[in-house]
Amino acid sequence: MTFAVQDATATPRLSAAMRALLEARGLAAAPVRFAAASATRVDTGGWLNGEPLWVAVVGDRLVLAAAGNKPYLLDLPISALAQAVYNHVTGAVVFRPGPGQRDIPPLRLDPLVARTLLALVTVSPGTLTHA
């Protein structure tokens, strides 16, 4: 499910598990500007292939989350991103975190969804590149 906010009154639809993770982190009151389920899967303590990794832009923060027995949650300010790149060969958005930040897994997204995400998280014109 993907939804980018075009209208200030609209809000992206998040899964109940993603909304619960945001509430636990204290981000439920912040405006959700973008939300999408990526094709990237992460281990959350369940069986087999893991859970899909959701990406959201909540206020001025980038949030990656996956629900499960051991939920995955990465929440960092957009200003902490050093660079964001869309790799057309792999179909993944790759983030280079700033110094001292945790590694961010590549997000496999549809090209148009990736472009919308990159437009929201680009801190300055020089940080948006295509591989």
Secondary structure, 3 states (H helix, E strand, C coil): CEEECCCCCCCCCCCHHHHHHHHHCCCCCCCEEEEEEEEEEECCCCCCCCEEEEEEEECCEEEEEECCCCCEEEEEEHHHEEEEEEECCCCEEEEEECCCCCCCCCEECCHHHHHHHHHHHCCCHHHEEEC
